[in-house]
Amino acid sequence: VESNARFVRWSDGSLQLLIGNEVLDISVQDAQHDQAHLFLRHGKGILQSQGRLLRKMRFMPSSLSSNSHRLLTAIVDSRQRKVYKVKNCVTDIDPEREKEEKEKAESQTIRANVLLNRKREKVNRKYAPTDRRRQLSPGFLEDALDE
């Protein structure tokens, strides 16, 4: 099997993967605490353990102008983009009837507020001090005693 991919270990200890004209930086981490295993699938439901993974490798584009970086950012952007979809909503209550009931309840509260305001105005007019002669005063009470 031939490939144009190769691993390069530099003198500073860093590791890179070269695939054609693409360069990917590699970071190696210990995975002893992760309990990661490699399995081989036989048929539909049988898995055979091949061994435990002791190290993980993470591949990252080496520059922001690389083709692989552009592809990765395009994938992330497509996941973040909002897609407007039609949502189905199944309810037991008829939304039109519910809307009519809300409007009816709102109109009843408005009517009740109007009636309450009318009653308040009527009471205020009835008991408001409009005429000085009709109010209770000490002189009025004394005149009543004289009669």
Legacy VTK file of the C-alpha trace (Angstrom):
# vtk DataFile Version 3.0
C-alpha trace
ASCII
DATASET POLYDATA
POINTS 147 float
0.000 0.000 0.000
1.424 3.348 -0.999
0.502 6.729 0.393
1.747 10.283 0.168
1.158 10.743 3.942
4.046 10.725 6.402
4.734 11.580 10.030
7.542 14.027 10.734
9.098 14.418 14.183
10.989 17.692 14.471
14.071 18.331 16.604
12.000 20.236 19.217
9.872 17.098 19.766
6.771 18.301 17.904
5.025 15.952 15.501
3.321 16.746 12.190
1.434 14.755 9.577
2.097 15.660 5.939
-0.581 14.629 3.435
0.204 15.941 -0.027
0.564 19.704 0.419
-1.490 19.787 3.684
0.273 19.983 7.035
-1.467 18.927 10.262
-0.033 19.456 13.747
-0.385 16.480 16.081
-0.718 16.553 19.841
-0.266 13.280 21.714
-1.912 12.753 25.105
-1.940 9.856 27.551
-5.319 8.100 27.685
-4.627 5.699 30.551
-7.392 7.167 32.743
-9.998 7.263 29.943
-10.551 3.484 29.755
-10.681 3.661 25.927
-10.640 0.359 24.015
-10.458 -0.596 20.347
-13.076 -3.090 19.110
-13.472 -5.014 15.884
-17.017 -5.708 14.672
-17.846 -9.201 13.382
-21.196 -9.381 11.653
-24.108 -7.462 13.169
-23.733 -7.735 16.935
-20.426 -9.363 17.827
-17.573 -7.135 18.985
-14.034 -8.370 19.585
-11.693 -6.341 21.771
-8.354 -5.618 20.111
-6.785 -3.826 23.058
-6.749 -0.761 25.247
-5.765 2.664 23.877
-2.932 4.175 25.904
-2.430 7.391 23.910
-4.644 9.777 21.936
-3.625 11.825 18.924
-5.344 15.062 17.975
-4.851 16.471 14.473
-5.123 20.249 13.900
-4.472 22.365 10.810
-1.078 24.043 11.117
-2.155 27.412 9.635
-5.312 29.454 9.233
-4.842 29.629 5.469
-4.741 25.859 4.919
-7.444 24.104 2.950
-8.276 21.766 5.848
-8.817 24.771 8.170
-11.219 26.325 5.665
-13.148 23.044 5.419
-13.358 22.655 9.210
-14.569 26.240 9.718
-17.169 25.742 6.981
-18.496 22.661 8.819
-18.687 24.545 12.131
-20.392 27.520 10.462
-22.986 25.276 8.841
-23.844 23.801 12.255
-24.256 27.254 13.785
-26.437 28.659 11.019
-30.123 28.854 11.827
-32.328 26.861 9.528
-35.987 27.755 9.606
-38.065 24.628 9.536
-41.793 24.111 9.777
-42.599 22.701 13.173
-45.596 20.473 13.702
-47.584 21.032 16.841
-50.216 18.549 17.949
-52.583 19.789 20.654
-55.785 18.592 22.235
-57.129 22.152 22.393
-58.333 23.990 19.325
-56.053 27.059 19.013
-58.789 29.128 17.348
-61.248 28.420 20.160
-58.559 29.146 22.765
-57.810 32.473 21.048
-61.509 33.376 20.989
-61.857 32.515 24.688
-58.869 34.713 25.561
-60.310 37.593 23.539
-63.699 37.111 25.208
-62.126 37.081 28.688
-60.139 40.207 27.838
-63.231 42.030 26.582
-65.089 41.046 29.783
-62.297 42.471 31.939
-62.384 45.678 29.901
-66.171 45.922 30.370
-65.825 45.261 34.104
-63.193 48.004 34.381
-65.439 50.444 32.508
-68.383 49.637 34.813
-66.197 49.998 37.890
-64.946 53.382 36.670
-68.545 54.522 36.040
-69.573 53.480 39.560
-66.590 55.301 41.041
-67.451 58.449 39.121
-71.088 58.204 40.247
-70.060 57.808 43.889
-67.583 60.663 43.572
-70.264 62.915 42.044
-72.760 61.957 44.731
-70.468 62.556 47.690
-68.218 65.237 46.263
-68.378 68.640 48.035
-70.015 70.778 45.357
-72.295 72.998 47.414
-71.093 74.810 50.536
-74.647 75.142 51.915
-75.349 71.436 52.015
-72.223 70.424 53.936
-72.295 69.614 57.609
-70.926 72.413 59.721
-71.132 73.427 63.359
-73.605 76.154 62.436
-75.832 73.682 60.601
-75.895 71.392 63.637
-76.690 74.277 65.990
-79.562 75.364 63.785
-80.957 71.844 63.969
-80.914 71.968 67.763
-82.766 75.249 67.814
-85.571 73.805 65.716
LINES 1 148
147 0 1 2 3 4 5 6 7 8 9 10 11 12 13 14 15 16 17 18 19 20 21 22 23 24 25 26 27 28 29 30 31 32 33 34 35 36 37 38 39 40 41 42 43 44 45 46 47 48 49 50 51 52 53 54 55 56 57 58 59 60 61 62 63 64 65 66 67 68 69 70 71 72 73 74 75 76 77 78 79 80 81 82 83 84 85 86 87 88 89 90 91 92 93 94 95 96 97 98 99 100 101 102 103 104 105 106 107 108 109 110 111 112 113 114 115 116 117 118 119 120 121 122 123 124 125 126 127 128 129 130 131 132 133 134 135 136 137 138 139 140 141 142 143 144 145 146
